[in-house]
Amino acid sequence: MSTEKIDEKLRQEIARLERSGTSAQRLPVIIEHGDSANVTGRDIGAMETQVRAAQAPLLKRLGDIGAGNVQQMVLANAVSADLTPDQIRTMASEPAVKRIVWNVAERVTL
């Protein structure tokens, strides 16, 4: 499958889960759509319509594989979801997917 679409930190977390025997655990991810909206000017409504239409097959696929907590992020042309490692690999094989990143808060210290 297309693991190059899976961000390195997410790949590392998937490997950790699989080593520990908890590969059924869902991870929060952001799936970036490969197509960009072709809207000129400031027509946000037209952009939203285009993005929602482009993301429709991706949302259907997420529903088909049993993804949890699916939310569209129209302005970012992305979708967030909770997926198992196998579901992440399945989505990475989708041609419309540009990249999948782990949606985890980073702790920053000074």
MARMI-694322 format. One record per residue (C-alpha): x, y, z; residue in one letter. Coordinates in pm, whole numbers, padded with zeros to 5 digits, always signed. Layout:
BEGIN
XYZA ...
//
This chain:
BEGIN
+00000+00000+00000M +00092+00367-00025S +00274+00422+00305T +00466+00722+00167E +00144+00921+00213K +00155+00849+00589I +00348+01107+00791D +00664+00976+00962E +00542+01043+01319K +00219+00860+01243L +00411+00566+01093R +00618+00549+01412Q +00306+00549+01630E +00147+00276+01417I +00461+00064+01456A +00456+00121+01834R +00091+00014+01856L +00153-00296+01648E +00458-00395+01858R +00252-00358+02176S -00039-00562+02041G -00285-00271+02047T -00327-00226+01672S -00706-00205+01708A -00669+00132+01884Q -00794+00429+01685R -00569+00726+01622L -00689+01079+01544P -00568+01173+01196V -00606+01444+00936I -00643+01327+00578I -00541+01590+00325E -00726+01579-00006H -00510+01581-00319G -00724+01816-00529D -00738+02188-00469S -01040+02407-00527A -01018+02620-00840N -01200+02932-00728V -01098+03284-00817T -01184+03593-00618G -01347+03576-00279R -01629+03336-00341D -01608+03124-00028I -01944+02962-00103G -01822+02834-00440A -01504+02703-00280M -01701+02524-00009E -01928+02366-00272T -01630+02245-00475Q -01445+02105-00173V -01753+01927-00035R -01817+01768-00375A -01452+01663-00411A -01447+01515-00061Q -01774+01321-00100A -01610+00996-00225P -01352+01020+00053L -01626+01060+00315L -01813+00763+00170K -01500+00549+00186R -01443+00651+00548L -01799+00548+00626G -01754+00218+00443D -01448+00124+00652I -01611+00227+00982G -01409+00539+01062A -01494+00719+01384G -01549+01089+01453N -01534+01200+01087V -01538+01577+01033Q -01489+01782+00719Q -01240+02066+00730M -01352+02257+00422V -01110+02551+00437L -00814+02315+00475A -00953+02072+00214N -00903+01792+00465A -01100+01547+00675V -01030+01448+01034S -01117+01100+01160A -01027+00839+01417D -00878+00536+01240L -00704+00211+01325T -00364+00142+01167P -00528-00086+00907D -00784+00184+00824Q -00503+00439+00790I -00323+00215+00540R -00650+00163+00352T -00705+00538+00322M -00343+00593+00217A -00410+00369-00083S -00689+00600-00203E -00577+00807-00508P -00755+01122-00381A -00552+01122-00056V -00248+01348-00059K -00119+01286+00294R -00228+01152+00634I -00092+01310+00952V -00137+01227+01319W -00372+01483+01476N -00206+01498+01815V -00130+01798+02032A +00244+01859+02056E +00379+01955+02394R +00614+02251+02360V +00851+02346+02639T +01073+02649+02664L 
//
